[in-house]
C-alpha cells in the first residue's frame, strides 16, 4: 500500500515540480504575496488574478508597482477578506501603502511589518485584529498614516512610535488598548478623539508623572 | 559432527513437537512485547487498536489489526498506516520481533527519535515511517539493516547529516528522505548502493558537492534532489546512468557547466537544472538524449547560443531556457519538435527573427519570449489553434500581426507591448472569447478601436497605450463586464467618453490620459464603487465635473488636469478619504474651493493650479496631512493662507498668480487686516473684484492660450474626424 502511496507522491512531485518551473525564478515579492493569498479567505475572489506563475506580481489586480517592478501599493480595502496576515508581508521592501481596511481579518499584526522602511500608510482599521501593536512598527521611519482603529487590539501603544517624526495621522480608537497615551513627538498634534473607546487607555501621559504600574503589557 | 545422530534426533524430537503443537507460544512473547509498546501510546480516539489485547486462547497477535505473521506464526509485518498513533519508538520491541520484515507506519503522530536499536531488525526489508513528527538524526546503526530494500523517512523533522553507514545498505532500492531538515553532504558511500533505483532527497538543507561516485548507481531511474543547497559541479559521471528517467536538481547552488556527458542518457525524460548558478554553454550533445520530454535550464547564468541539435529531441514537450544570458537566434530546427507545448525563452539576449518554422508547432500552448532582442516580422504562429499564453513584449519586433494570431481564439493572455509592431489595429485583432489579459502598449499601431474588443467578454486587462490610435472609444466597450484595468492613454482618440463605460462596475483603474477626448465626463462614471485610479488628464474634456463623481472610497489617484473642465469642484470630493493624489490643474474650474477638501485625510499631493478658483482658501486645509504638497497657483484666490502644517513650508511658486493671497510666507504680502474666516465675499470687497476680475481674467486667458495654442482650431477638426 505504501508503494502505491509513494508513487502518488512521485506523481504529485513531478506535476508540482513542473508547475513550479513555470514560475521561472520565483519573484520573492510575488511569493510573499502568494503566501498572503493562501492565508486569507477570499469569498469575492478579489485575489483571483494573483497567479504565482507570472514573472512578477505587477500585473496582479490590487497591486501597484514602480518602474523597477517593485511592489509599492497593496489596495485591498473593503474586499470581504478574512483569515489573517502573514509575516511575509515584511519582505515588500518598497511598499508604501498597505491598505487592508474594512475587512474581516483576524489574528495579530505581524512584527515583520516593522521591516517596511518605505511604508507611508498602514491602514488596518475596521477589522477583527487582536493581539498587541508590535513595537517594531517604530522602525517605520517613513510612516505618515497609522490607522488601526476599530479592531480588538490590546496592550499598550508602543513608545517606539514616538520616534517616527513623519507620523501625521494616528487613529487607534475603538480597541481595547491600555496604558498611557503618548503626548510627545508626533503625538503632540493627534486629537484625543483618535484614542477614544479604549476603556483601559489612560489619559495623556503627564510629563514625568506617567505611571508605569498599570498591569498593561 | 555428532557421534550418535539418531540419539540426537530423538533428543530434539520433543522440541519439534513443542514447536509444532504450540506454534502460537512462539508469538506469545511477541504479543507481549507489542503490548508493552502499545501501553506507551498516548490516549487517542483509537478504535483501530482495540484488537490489541492479550489473547486468551492462542496468545497470538496475528489477528490483531495491522499485524501480519508468517506461516510459523511469527510477526513479519506491521502495517499501521494512518492509525492516529501518538507515541515514540523508545519502547518499540526491536529485540523481540526477530522476523519482522516490514514496518509501515506512514501517517501517524510518532515523535521522538529513532533509537539505535533499530539496527537489531536484521530481517527488515521495508521501513516506512513517513509523515510523522519524528526528530533527531538517523542513527548509524541503520547501516546494519543489510536486507533493507525500501527506506522512507519523508516529511518528518529529521536533522543532521545523512550517516555514511547508509552506504552499507547494499540491498537498498528506494531511498526517500525528502521534506526533512537533513544537512551536510551526500555521503560518498552512496556510490555503493548498486541496487538503488529511486533516490528522493529533495526539500532538505543538503550542502556540499554531489559525489561523482553517484555515477556508479547504474540502476537509478529517478533522482529528485531539488530544493537543497548543493554546490559544486554536476558530476559528469552521471552520464553513465543508462536507466535514468528523471534528474531533478532544481533550486540548488550548483556551478560550473552542464556536463556534455548528460547527452548519453538515452532514457532521460525529465531534466531540470533550473535555478542554479550554472555557467557556460548548453552542450550540443544534449540533443542526443532523445528521450527528453521536459528540459528546464532556466534561471542560471548560461551563455552562448541555443544549440540547433536540440531540434533532435523529438519527444520534447516542455522547453524552458528563460532567465539566462543566451545569445544568437532561435534555431529553425526547433520547428521540428512537433510535440512542443511549452516554450519559455524569456529574459535572455536572443536576437534575430522568430523563425517561420515555429509555425509548424501545432501543439503549442504557452509561448513566452519576452525581454529579448528579437527583430523582424512575426511569422504565422497559432497554426494549431491551441496557444493560450503568448508573450513577446520588450523586443524589437515590427510589422503587422499575422493572420493566424488574429484568429487565435484560444488566447488567454497576450503581451505584445514595447515593440515596434505596426498596422491598422482594427484589422489586426479578432475576437478572443477566452482572453483575459491583452497589452499592446508602446507600439506603432494606428487606426481605430474596433467593436470586436467588446466581444472578448472575458477581458480583465486591456492596455493599448502609446500607439497612434484614432477615432473614438466604441460604446461596445460597455460589454466588457469583467474588465478591471483599462489603459488607452497616449493615443489620438477623440470623441466622447462613452457613458456605457459606467456599466463596468469591476473597473479598478481607468487611464485615458493624453488623447483628444472631448465632450463632458459622463455622470455614469460616478457609479464606480471600487475604482482605485482615474486619469483623464491631457484631453479636451469640457463641461462640469459630475456632482456624484467619483463615488469610490478606495480611489487613491485622481487626475483631471489639462482639460477644459468648467464650473465648480463637487463637494462630494470630500468623501475620498483615501485619495493620495488629486490633480485638477490647468482647467477652467470656477467657484470656491469646497471646504470638504479638508476631509481628504490621506492626501499627499493637491494640485488645483491654473484654474479660475475664487474666494478664500478654506480653513479646513489645516486638517490636511502636514506633508501634503499643495499647489494653488494661478487662480483668483484671495485672503489669508490658513495656519497649520500644510502651509508651513510652502514656497511662493505654489501660491503665486492669484488675486490677493496674503500671509507670512516669503514672497507674499503680509495680511493687512485680521484674518477673516472662510465665508462669502463681503460688501467691501466687491469693488476690488470688479476691478480685479477682468485683469485676472485677461491674465488667465493669455496663460491658457500659451498652453493650448490650437485650442479652438483643433476642436473643429476633431468634430469632423470623430463623427460616426
Interface residues (C-beta under 8 A of the other chain):
Chain A: X1 X2 X3 X5 X6 X9 X10 X13 X14 X17 X18 X20 X21 X22 X24 X25 X26 X49 X55 X59 X61 X62 X73 X75 X77 X78 X97 X99 X120 X121 X123 X144 X145 X166 X168 X169 X189
Chain B: X79 X81 X104 X106 X126 X128 X130 X150 X152 X154 X174 X176 X198 X200 X202 X222 X224 X226 X246 X248 X250 X270 X272 X274 X275 X294 X296 X298 X299 X318 X320 X322 X323 X342 X344 X346 X347 X366 X437 X460 X461 X484 X485 X508 X530 X532 X553 X554 X556 X578 X580 X601 X602 X604 X625 X626 X627 X645
